[in-house]
């Protein structure tokens, strides 16, 4: 906006007019005779109206603070922020920093009121001579007001008004500045100012700026460092030393010379400071923002998704997201870096990022549902051999892939249903290599179902087997006949109680004839947590990631806690553990995966077309599920052109392909943990003695 033309004479007339209007406006504004009011083309009545139309106090938004997501041991996983800021009290800012910012921005700050009349008049005359309203003259208090209004703006129009080059805006700022000066001391205003302003390159507030540019604290800033930071405030982008070192040096030196002029520093101090290199660019320290730049991006994104589901953070997802990025929260999670490292090492040892097949593993703590680790072979990103899909979680969450068919790991739920119905571990069924179930009726929770053409066969041992033997060998024809006896409703109900559902449709698993061989898409998180229920003697706990949530004042925010219930009887779970332990005994499908002196139980999972293979297993104090799969539609058999660890997959099986991932991860994760034992099942679970 330009003032009316007319040369220097017109400028003098405007100054005279301004002084008169200032006195009037100032009288209306609590008797202060220093308001910076519009004058060229603006009447006294409008000035009076603008003064009276403003609130008595400046309402400021809370400072935008960064949120930290922490692992269980307190180590940092990720930082989330819109403005990277860590506020500090003025007592934690070095005296030389305080003197530097005052010297360059408002040297009479501690002497004048809301505005510096001398500076205002000087800027006014210069603006009139130049025909603009661009020159400053704003006090630190006025700058604080301007930045506060800009931060508070939520619409384009509000942002335009907060930055408009007009006398009306100056009048608004001054009126608010008067209110601020009456409410806070000079030191309090300076503290608020230093914590608010932008110091360039994404650093907001003096503490973050000190850490960012010099890897030090605001309290330890020396003269050349303080001068550089003080100089950045006027134009954080233009004087940013990471982009324009020469301009940054000129600006820093200007600050040093101004401090010398004001006798804030001695000539010797000035000479030494001017000789000091501006900055060591190698020491500039960026704070990674967001999950994509975190240590554990997939786990982090899942945590954020859970936070965005929490109504305690806001009424809408947008409000929660804003609070998460500006509220300065501290989020403590269940992730155990040691167990995460064990799982990650297993993935590295048994797969490569360039493999066409993917590998994923989740580790859960029985009895709490705490998710201890979540790892996959494809790293996070948009580049080649990277992905934004999280192969460990359901499709309802951003990035969730939606799982894979899990094959014979479903037999554990048929096993539990049989035991719950009193069928003993020595219950025998003649289980030939192939059976014809075409048209055979199976009961469901709502009626019956059948498959018109179904002739399943075994891929392992056949014969007249007991329940524990059929579990050890994963005999398909045994478990399908067992399903006829239990019905499909009972195993489906148990699976649902243990948190199993279709991870793609989010609906219950279909009660079809082949239920026990794997019918829906499940995730490693889902399956590991279900098996953790067996380890916890039937106590099911919802998967739990967020163990505490604190606001910026370190006060707790309501968040879902550990949620557990007894899903199946302890005696039934003990019997399941006995049967699944047999899988890991010599001759069992998981016999090669046993290690140490641990009590271990598990189950293989291979689907009919070998598009995915699984191993899920547990000790009493830790459970994990590992999968190797084709993750590209249309899914194809893993033995047809797919690689794992850089080698062609010739014979994909749960034990031979996914099993080693599980074994390496669990062996390392359990190292150092207490050796716990499964509780033996009741004698009645074994069944009556068989005739000799």
Secondary structure, DSSP 8 states (H G I E B T S, - for coil): ------HHHHHHHHHHHHHHHHHHHHHHTTT-TT-----TT--HHHHHHHHHTS-SS-------B-EEEE-TTS-EEEEE-SSEE----GGGS-HHHHHHHHHHH-TTTTTSSSS-HHHHHHHHHHHHHHTSS------HHHHHHHHHHHHH--SHHHHHHHH--SHHHHHHHHHHHHHHHHHS-HHHHHHHHHHHSB-STTEESHHHHHHHHHSS-GGG--HHHHHHHHHHTT-TTTT-TTT-HHHHHHHHHHHHHHHHHTTSS-HHHHHHHHHS-S--GGG------SGGGSSSHHHHHHHHHHHHT-GGG-SSHHHHHHHHHHB--EEEE---HHHHHHHHHHHHHH--TT-SSEEEEEEE-TTT-BEEEEEESSEESSSTTEES-BTTS-TTSTTB---EE-GGGGHHHHHHHHHHTT--TT-EEEE-SB---BT--EE-SSSEE-BSS---B-SS--EEEEHHHHHHHT-HHHHHHHHHHH-HHHHHHHHHHTT---TTT-S-----TTGGG--SEE-HHHHHHHHHHHHTTTEEE--B-EEEEE-TTS-B-------EEE-S-HHHHHHHHHHHHHHTSTTSTTGGG--TT---EEEEEE-TT-SEEEEEEEETTEEEEEEEE--SSS---TTTT-EETTEE-SS--IIIIIHHHHHHHHHHHHTTS---------HHHH-S----
